[in-house]
Amino acid sequence: MGEVTGLSKSQLSYQWIKARISDSTFTPGYRLVLGAIGKELGVSAVPVREAIRRLEAEGLVTFERNVGAQVAMVEETEYLYTMQTLSVVEGVATALSAPFVTAADIERARMVNQEMIASLEDLNPHRFTELNLDFHSILFENCPNPHILDLVHRGWNRMNVLRDSTFSFVPGRARESVAEHENLLQLIESGADTLQLELAARAHRTGTMDALLAYQKSHHPHTTPQPSTRKRS
């Protein structure tokens, strides 16, 4: 009888967690703490662990040593295509904005980046993402081409859910990111060539994408999409 009850509790835990992943209550990168979930459901950690193992087998959850269970990155193809597009349009927008970025803008961007640096020791991926958008907005919002700027806004909007997962899965990328931010500011201050600035901004964006795709490949080697290498005629 106890075994049947255990299965029942495991099924309950499975359905409860899966429903919250499906409706984005638990977003990609969200840590699934067995004790907290068990307390919420009024069950022990055992059926919750069984449910998480089942979700892991389905690819909805990943498990990493010293991190624990997390909601897996979903819609990898959408993430890939969005980041590829965003790297191009944001790179152009940043380069076109540069002549209109003031010393006060640079100072404000540095303050945001300093806040990001200060947050590295106790990283909150969601807050870090918000600050990241604040930083980049200062650099691209002066873009004189409204069509390009609209494409940048659309790209960031698409990333609202997916981007939260990036620094959750690859927190080491956050430290690299803030260093690259300072490089972008120095390029703008020095009046760097437009193409040089555009390529630096693009490389910054694709660096984050590459870090996450590498993580995905190591955990789900048969499901992570790769950029097409087919040459256009």
VOKOL-78818 format. One record per residue (C-alpha): residue number from 1; residue in one letter; chain; z negated, y negated, x negated. Coordinates in nm, 3 decimals. Each point is the difference from the previous one (the first is absolute). Last residue first. Example, Ala and Ser with C-alpha at 12.3 -4.5 7.8 and 13.67 -1.06 7.14 Angstrom:
residues 2
+-----+--------+--------+---------+---------+---------+
: num : residu : chaine :       Z :       Y :       X :
+-----+--------+--------+---------+---------+---------+
:   2 :      s :      A :  -0.714 :   0.106 :  -1.367 :
:   1 :      a :      A :  -0.066 :   0.344 :   0.137 :
+-----+--------+--------+---------+---------+---------+
***
This chain:
residues 233
+-----+--------+--------+---------+---------+---------+
: num : residu : chaine :       Z :       Y :       X :
+-----+--------+--------+---------+---------+---------+
: 233 :      s :      A :   5.392 :  -3.086 :  -2.504 :
: 232 :      r :      A :  -0.372 :   0.004 :   0.032 :
: 231 :      k :      A :  -0.194 :   0.218 :  -0.235 :
: 230 :      r :      A :  -0.232 :   0.260 :   0.143 :
: 229 :      t :      A :  -0.346 :  -0.026 :  -0.151 :
: 228 :      s :      A :  -0.174 :  -0.007 :   0.339 :
: 227 :      p :      A :  -0.365 :  -0.089 :  -0.023 :
: 226 :      q :      A :  -0.231 :   0.300 :   0.025 :
: 225 :      p :      A :  -0.174 :   0.131 :   0.307 :
: 224 :      t :      A :  -0.340 :   0.170 :  -0.038 :
: 223 :      t :      A :  -0.012 :   0.326 :   0.197 :
: 222 :      h :      A :   0.034 :   0.282 :  -0.252 :
: 221 :      p :      A :  -0.239 :  -0.126 :  -0.266 :
: 220 :      h :      A :  -0.281 :  -0.077 :   0.248 :
: 219 :      h :      A :  -0.301 :  -0.089 :  -0.218 :
: 218 :      s :      A :   0.174 :  -0.088 :  -0.326 :
: 217 :      k :      A :   0.299 :  -0.145 :   0.186 :
: 216 :      q :      A :  -0.219 :  -0.221 :   0.215 :
: 215 :      y :      A :  -0.180 :  -0.141 :  -0.303 :
: 214 :      a :      A :   0.332 :  -0.070 :  -0.171 :
: 213 :      l :      A :   0.122 :  -0.163 :   0.322 :
: 212 :      l :      A :  -0.310 :  -0.223 :   0.000 :
: 211 :      a :      A :   0.045 :  -0.115 :  -0.358 :
: 210 :      d :      A :   0.374 :  -0.052 :   0.047 :
: 209 :      m :      A :  -0.055 :  -0.224 :   0.303 :
: 208 :      t :      A :  -0.256 :  -0.212 :  -0.181 :
: 207 :      g :      A :   0.229 :  -0.039 :  -0.298 :
: 206 :      t :      A :   0.288 :  -0.077 :   0.239 :
: 205 :      r :      A :  -0.175 :  -0.321 :   0.109 :
: 204 :      h :      A :  -0.080 :  -0.123 :  -0.349 :
: 203 :      a :      A :   0.348 :   0.096 :  -0.122 :
: 202 :      r :      A :   0.152 :  -0.213 :   0.277 :
: 201 :      a :      A :  -0.215 :  -0.300 :  -0.090 :
: 200 :      a :      A :   0.092 :   0.037 :  -0.368 :
: 199 :      l :      A :   0.370 :   0.035 :   0.089 :
: 198 :      e :      A :  -0.008 :  -0.317 :   0.208 :
: 197 :      l :      A :  -0.182 :  -0.192 :  -0.272 :
: 196 :      q :      A :   0.251 :   0.100 :  -0.267 :
: 195 :      l :      A :   0.289 :  -0.078 :   0.235 :
: 194 :      t :      A :  -0.131 :  -0.350 :   0.068 :
: 193 :      d :      A :  -0.052 :  -0.079 :  -0.368 :
: 192 :      a :      A :  -0.359 :  -0.086 :  -0.082 :
: 191 :      g :      A :  -0.137 :  -0.344 :   0.073 :
: 190 :      s :      A :  -0.310 :   0.060 :  -0.212 :
: 189 :      e :      A :  -0.234 :  -0.035 :   0.295 :
: 188 :      i :      A :   0.204 :   0.244 :   0.210 :
: 187 :      l :      A :   0.002 :   0.261 :  -0.277 :
: 186 :      q :      A :  -0.373 :  -0.051 :  -0.057 :
: 185 :      l :      A :  -0.070 :   0.057 :   0.368 :
: 184 :      l :      A :   0.205 :   0.320 :   0.002 :
: 183 :      n :      A :  -0.189 :   0.127 :  -0.307 :
: 182 :      e :      A :  -0.331 :  -0.075 :   0.169 :
: 181 :      h :      A :   0.106 :   0.212 :   0.297 :
: 180 :      e :      A :   0.103 :   0.282 :  -0.233 :
: 179 :      a :      A :  -0.359 :   0.020 :  -0.125 :
: 178 :      v :      A :  -0.122 :   0.008 :   0.362 :
: 177 :      s :      A :   0.233 :   0.292 :   0.075 :
: 176 :      e :      A :  -0.100 :   0.211 :  -0.298 :
: 175 :      r :      A :  -0.360 :  -0.002 :   0.118 :
: 174 :      a :      A :   0.104 :   0.087 :   0.356 :
: 173 :      r :      A :   0.222 :   0.287 :  -0.123 :
: 172 :      g :      A :  -0.310 :   0.184 :  -0.114 :
: 171 :      p :      A :  -0.106 :   0.019 :   0.366 :
: 170 :      v :      A :   0.290 :   0.238 :   0.070 :
: 169 :      f :      A :  -0.077 :   0.171 :   0.330 :
: 168 :      s :      A :  -0.205 :  -0.275 :   0.163 :
: 167 :      f :      A :   0.211 :  -0.265 :  -0.174 :
: 166 :      t :      A :   0.308 :   0.114 :   0.186 :
: 165 :      s :      A :  -0.158 :   0.104 :   0.327 :
: 164 :      d :      A :  -0.054 :  -0.345 :   0.140 :
: 163 :      r :      A :   0.370 :  -0.063 :  -0.069 :
: 162 :      l :      A :   0.104 :   0.251 :   0.267 :
: 161 :      v :      A :  -0.159 :  -0.174 :   0.295 :
: 160 :      n :      A :   0.113 :  -0.358 :  -0.052 :
: 159 :      m :      A :   0.306 :   0.106 :  -0.202 :
: 158 :      r :      A :   0.244 :  -0.067 :   0.280 :
: 157 :      n :      A :  -0.139 :  -0.353 :   0.030 :
: 156 :      w :      A :   0.051 :  -0.054 :  -0.374 :
: 155 :      g :      A :   0.365 :   0.097 :   0.031 :
: 154 :      r :      A :   0.056 :  -0.221 :   0.302 :
: 153 :      h :      A :  -0.153 :  -0.299 :  -0.179 :
: 152 :      v :      A :   0.227 :   0.057 :  -0.300 :
: 151 :      l :      A :   0.305 :   0.025 :   0.226 :
: 150 :      d :      A :  -0.096 :  -0.329 :   0.166 :
: 149 :      l :      A :  -0.028 :  -0.165 :  -0.342 :
: 148 :      i :      A :   0.352 :   0.115 :  -0.086 :
: 147 :      h :      A :   0.134 :  -0.152 :   0.323 :
: 146 :      p :      A :  -0.201 :  -0.320 :  -0.045 :
: 145 :      n :      A :   0.152 :  -0.075 :  -0.343 :
: 144 :      p :      A :  -0.208 :  -0.278 :  -0.158 :
: 143 :      c :      A :  -0.266 :   0.246 :  -0.124 :
: 142 :      n :      A :  -0.325 :  -0.196 :  -0.007 :
: 141 :      e :      A :  -0.186 :   0.294 :   0.158 :
: 140 :      f :      A :   0.078 :   0.228 :  -0.298 :
: 139 :      l :      A :  -0.267 :  -0.075 :  -0.261 :
: 138 :      i :      A :  -0.289 :  -0.103 :   0.223 :
: 137 :      s :      A :   0.078 :   0.294 :   0.227 :
: 136 :      h :      A :  -0.032 :   0.231 :  -0.299 :
: 135 :      f :      A :  -0.365 :  -0.085 :  -0.053 :
: 134 :      d :      A :  -0.102 :   0.010 :   0.365 :
: 133 :      l :      A :   0.181 :   0.333 :   0.040 :
: 132 :      n :      A :  -0.197 :   0.145 :  -0.292 :
: 131 :      l :      A :  -0.322 :  -0.141 :   0.143 :
: 130 :      e :      A :   0.057 :   0.193 :   0.321 :
: 129 :      t :      A :   0.087 :   0.314 :  -0.198 :
: 128 :      f :      A :  -0.320 :  -0.030 :  -0.205 :
: 127 :      r :      A :  -0.195 :  -0.032 :   0.324 :
: 126 :      h :      A :   0.148 :   0.325 :   0.132 :
: 125 :      p :      A :  -0.037 :   0.183 :  -0.331 :
: 124 :      n :      A :  -0.369 :  -0.090 :  -0.041 :
: 123 :      l :      A :  -0.051 :   0.045 :  -0.373 :
: 122 :      d :      A :  -0.351 :  -0.022 :  -0.139 :
: 121 :      e :      A :   0.076 :  -0.076 :  -0.364 :
: 120 :      l :      A :   0.340 :  -0.145 :   0.083 :
: 119 :      s :      A :  -0.131 :  -0.271 :   0.235 :
: 118 :      a :      A :  -0.048 :  -0.260 :  -0.274 :
: 117 :      i :      A :   0.364 :   0.043 :  -0.103 :
: 116 :      m :      A :   0.116 :  -0.063 :   0.357 :
: 115 :      e :      A :  -0.216 :  -0.312 :   0.019 :
: 114 :      q :      A :   0.154 :  -0.115 :  -0.327 :
: 113 :      n :      A :   0.344 :   0.060 :   0.151 :
: 112 :      v :      A :  -0.086 :  -0.221 :   0.297 :
: 111 :      m :      A :  -0.122 :  -0.275 :  -0.234 :
: 110 :      r :      A :   0.314 :   0.038 :  -0.209 :
: 109 :      a :      A :   0.216 :  -0.045 :   0.311 :
: 108 :      r :      A :  -0.187 :  -0.320 :   0.088 :
: 107 :      e :      A :   0.049 :  -0.138 :  -0.351 :
: 106 :      i :      A :   0.370 :   0.085 :   0.010 :
: 105 :      d :      A :   0.035 :  -0.168 :   0.339 :
: 104 :      a :      A :  -0.176 :  -0.312 :  -0.132 :
: 103 :      a :      A :   0.238 :  -0.006 :  -0.295 :
: 102 :      t :      A :   0.283 :  -0.001 :   0.251 :
: 101 :      v :      A :   0.244 :   0.275 :   0.102 :
: 100 :      f :      A :   0.327 :  -0.162 :   0.109 :
:  99 :      p :      A :   0.209 :   0.103 :  -0.301 :
:  98 :      a :      A :  -0.139 :   0.356 :   0.031 :
:  97 :      s :      A :   0.093 :   0.060 :   0.363 :
:  96 :      l :      A :   0.350 :   0.131 :  -0.078 :
:  95 :      a :      A :  -0.145 :   0.253 :  -0.248 :
:  94 :      t :      A :  -0.271 :   0.112 :   0.240 :
:  93 :      a :      A :   0.249 :   0.036 :   0.286 :
:  92 :      v :      A :   0.238 :   0.203 :  -0.217 :
:  91 :      g :      A :  -0.273 :   0.240 :  -0.110 :
:  90 :      e :      A :  -0.132 :   0.016 :   0.355 :
:  89 :      v :      A :   0.343 :   0.101 :   0.126 :
:  88 :      v :      A :   0.055 :   0.272 :  -0.261 :
:  87 :      s :      A :  -0.350 :   0.146 :  -0.021 :
:  86 :      l :      A :  -0.027 :  -0.012 :   0.379 :
:  85 :      t :      A :   0.309 :   0.216 :   0.042 :
:  84 :      q :      A :  -0.123 :   0.268 :  -0.238 :
:  83 :      m :      A :  -0.347 :  -0.021 :   0.152 :
:  82 :      t :      A :   0.130 :   0.045 :   0.354 :
:  81 :      y :      A :   0.225 :   0.290 :  -0.098 :
:  80 :      l :      A :  -0.276 :   0.185 :  -0.181 :
:  79 :      y :      A :  -0.265 :  -0.063 :   0.264 :
:  78 :      e :      A :   0.232 :   0.115 :   0.277 :
:  77 :      t :      A :   0.077 :   0.315 :  -0.198 :
:  76 :      e :      A :  -0.369 :   0.067 :  -0.062 :
:  75 :      e :      A :  -0.078 :  -0.013 :   0.371 :
:  74 :      v :      A :  -0.359 :   0.100 :  -0.058 :
:  73 :      m :      A :  -0.243 :  -0.042 :  -0.289 :
:  72 :      a :      A :  -0.275 :   0.249 :   0.049 :
:  71 :      v :      A :  -0.334 :  -0.071 :   0.163 :
:  70 :      q :      A :  -0.257 :   0.057 :  -0.272 :
:  69 :      a :      A :  -0.226 :   0.286 :  -0.101 :
:  68 :      g :      A :  -0.210 :  -0.032 :  -0.312 :
:  67 :      v :      A :   0.021 :  -0.255 :  -0.278 :
:  66 :      n :      A :  -0.160 :   0.173 :  -0.300 :
:  65 :      r :      A :   0.258 :   0.281 :   0.024 :
:  64 :      e :      A :   0.284 :  -0.079 :   0.237 :
:  63 :      f :      A :   0.064 :   0.129 :   0.349 :
:  62 :      t :      A :   0.295 :  -0.103 :   0.215 :
:  61 :      v :      A :   0.016 :  -0.012 :   0.378 :
:  60 :      l :      A :   0.289 :   0.007 :   0.246 :
:  59 :      g :      A :   0.202 :   0.251 :  -0.200 :
:  58 :      e :      A :  -0.046 :   0.284 :   0.250 :
:  57 :      a :      A :  -0.202 :   0.203 :  -0.253 :
:  56 :      e :      A :  -0.220 :  -0.306 :  -0.050 :
:  55 :      l :      A :  -0.055 :  -0.021 :   0.374 :
:  54 :      r :      A :  -0.121 :   0.362 :  -0.001 :
:  53 :      r :      A :  -0.228 :  -0.070 :  -0.296 :
:  52 :      i :      A :  -0.134 :  -0.305 :   0.181 :
:  51 :      a :      A :  -0.081 :   0.208 :   0.308 :
:  50 :      e :      A :  -0.184 :   0.260 :  -0.207 :
:  49 :      r :      A :  -0.200 :  -0.274 :  -0.172 :
:  48 :      v :      A :  -0.091 :  -0.148 :   0.338 :
:  47 :      p :      A :  -0.107 :   0.345 :   0.120 :
:  46 :      v :      A :  -0.236 :   0.030 :  -0.300 :
:  45 :      a :      A :  -0.136 :  -0.356 :  -0.012 :
:  44 :      s :      A :  -0.226 :   0.062 :   0.298 :
:  43 :      v :      A :   0.076 :  -0.115 :   0.353 :
:  42 :      g :      A :  -0.104 :  -0.292 :   0.220 :
:  41 :      l :      A :   0.347 :  -0.150 :   0.009 :
:  40 :      e :      A :  -0.090 :  -0.335 :  -0.160 :
:  39 :      k :      A :  -0.251 :   0.169 :  -0.229 :
:  38 :      g :      A :   0.263 :   0.250 :  -0.114 :
:  37 :      i :      A :   0.245 :  -0.281 :  -0.067 :
:  36 :      a :      A :  -0.256 :  -0.186 :  -0.211 :
:  35 :      g :      A :  -0.102 :   0.312 :  -0.189 :
:  34 :      l :      A :   0.354 :   0.109 :  -0.074 :
:  33 :      v :      A :   0.118 :  -0.336 :  -0.131 :
:  32 :      l :      A :   0.374 :  -0.038 :   0.061 :
:  31 :      r :      A :   0.111 :  -0.284 :  -0.223 :
:  30 :      y :      A :   0.276 :  -0.215 :   0.149 :
:  29 :      g :      A :   0.298 :  -0.009 :  -0.237 :
:  28 :      p :      A :   0.256 :  -0.008 :   0.277 :
:  27 :      t :      A :  -0.158 :  -0.147 :   0.315 :
:  26 :      f :      A :  -0.271 :   0.166 :   0.209 :
:  25 :      t :      A :   0.012 :  -0.187 :   0.331 :
:  24 :      s :      A :   0.376 :   0.032 :  -0.050 :
:  23 :      d :      A :   0.059 :   0.166 :   0.342 :
:  22 :      s :      A :   0.114 :   0.325 :  -0.161 :
:  21 :      i :      A :  -0.271 :   0.003 :  -0.265 :
:  20 :      r :      A :  -0.263 :  -0.051 :   0.265 :
:  19 :      a :      A :   0.141 :   0.283 :   0.211 :
:  18 :      k :      A :   0.006 :   0.229 :  -0.304 :
:  17 :      i :      A :  -0.368 :  -0.063 :  -0.071 :
:  16 :      w :      A :  -0.112 :   0.080 :   0.355 :
:  15 :      q :      A :   0.233 :   0.300 :   0.038 :
:  14 :      y :      A :  -0.119 :   0.158 :  -0.324 :
:  13 :      s :      A :  -0.366 :  -0.070 :   0.068 :
:  12 :      l :      A :   0.025 :   0.160 :   0.344 :
:  11 :      q :      A :   0.186 :   0.298 :  -0.147 :
:  10 :      s :      A :  -0.271 :   0.044 :  -0.263 :
:   9 :      k :      A :  -0.269 :  -0.028 :   0.264 :
:   8 :      s :      A :   0.168 :   0.269 :   0.206 :
:   7 :      l :      A :   0.048 :   0.221 :  -0.303 :
:   6 :      g :      A :  -0.367 :  -0.033 :  -0.085 :
:   5 :      t :      A :  -0.095 :   0.080 :   0.359 :
:   4 :      v :      A :   0.212 :   0.314 :  -0.017 :
:   3 :      e :      A :  -0.175 :   0.103 :  -0.323 :
:   2 :      g :      A :  -0.344 :  -0.063 :   0.149 :
:   1 :      m :      A :   0.086 :   0.229 :   0.288 :
+-----+--------+--------+---------+---------+---------+
***
